[in-house]
Amino acid sequence: MHDREQHEQLEFLSEPVRSPPLSRLLSRRPPKNPGVYLMGDATNKVIYVGQSKNLRQRLQSYREPAKGQRNKKLSRLLSEVRSVTWEI
């Protein structure tokens, strides 16, 4: 394999995997009830568990964070999320 081909292949492998937009993950509208939500990764492993008095409002806040609210830790978490489920 030529050096150029190897370099292009490495660049492709280092590109971040894009998660589906949260709007698509939340296509079933969460209820306004209190409850627990679980975020899963590509292997269906739960990577975050949260609770809220209003699930719809809380999950909506991940889709549209307030200005300056998205830090590196939250951005990394959201980039890994592939599923969102909730229980009332």
C-alpha positions as CSV (number, residue, x, y, z in Angstrom):
1,M,0.0,0.0,0.0
2,H,1.3,3.4,-0.8
3,D,2.0,6.0,1.9
4,R,-0.7,8.3,0.6
5,E,-3.3,5.5,0.7
6,Q,-2.3,4.6,4.2
7,H,-2.5,8.2,5.3
8,E,-6.0,8.6,3.8
9,Q,-7.1,5.4,5.5
10,L,-5.8,6.6,8.9
11,E,-7.6,9.9,8.5
12,F,-10.8,8.1,7.8
13,L,-10.4,5.9,10.9
14,S,-9.7,8.9,13.1
15,E,-12.9,10.8,12.1
16,P,-15.4,10.9,14.9
17,V,-18.5,8.7,14.6
18,R,-21.5,11.0,14.5
19,S,-24.4,10.1,16.7
20,P,-28.0,10.4,15.5
21,P,-29.4,13.8,16.4
22,L,-31.2,13.8,19.7
23,S,-34.3,15.1,17.9
24,R,-34.4,11.7,16.1
25,L,-33.7,9.8,19.2
26,L,-36.5,11.6,20.9
27,S,-39.0,11.1,18.1
28,R,-41.4,9.5,20.6
29,R,-42.2,12.6,22.7
30,P,-41.2,12.0,26.3
31,P,-44.1,12.6,28.8
32,K,-44.1,15.7,31.0
33,N,-44.2,13.4,34.1
34,P,-41.4,12.8,36.5
35,G,-39.2,9.8,35.8
36,V,-35.9,8.3,35.0
37,Y,-34.1,8.4,31.6
38,L,-31.3,6.2,30.3
39,M,-28.9,7.0,27.6
40,G,-27.2,4.1,25.8
41,D,-24.2,3.8,23.5
42,A,-23.7,1.9,20.3
43,T,-23.4,-1.4,22.2
44,N,-26.6,-0.8,24.1
45,K,-24.6,-0.2,27.3
46,V,-26.2,2.4,29.6
47,I,-23.8,5.3,29.8
48,Y,-25.9,7.8,31.7
49,V,-28.9,7.6,34.0
50,G,-30.7,10.8,35.0
51,Q,-33.9,11.7,36.7
52,S,-36.3,14.7,36.3
53,K,-39.5,16.1,37.5
54,N,-40.4,16.8,33.8
55,L,-38.8,14.3,31.4
56,R,-39.9,16.2,28.3
57,Q,-38.3,19.5,29.5
58,R,-35.2,17.8,30.7
59,L,-34.5,15.8,27.5
60,Q,-35.3,18.9,25.4
61,S,-32.6,20.7,27.3
62,Y,-30.0,18.3,25.8
63,R,-31.2,19.2,22.3
64,E,-31.0,22.9,22.8
65,P,-28.6,23.7,25.6
66,A,-28.6,27.2,26.9
67,K,-25.7,29.4,25.7
68,G,-22.5,28.4,27.4
69,Q,-24.1,25.3,29.1
70,R,-22.5,22.6,26.9
71,N,-19.1,21.7,28.3
72,K,-16.6,19.1,27.1
73,K,-17.9,16.3,29.3
74,L,-21.5,16.8,28.1
75,S,-20.4,17.1,24.5
76,R,-18.5,13.8,24.7
77,L,-21.4,12.1,26.4
78,L,-23.9,13.3,23.8
79,S,-21.6,12.3,21.0
80,E,-21.7,8.7,22.3
81,V,-25.5,8.5,22.8
82,R,-27.3,6.2,20.4
83,S,-30.5,5.5,22.4
84,V,-32.7,7.2,24.9
85,T,-35.3,5.5,27.0
86,W,-37.3,6.5,30.0
87,E,-39.4,5.1,32.8
88,I,-42.2,6.9,34.7
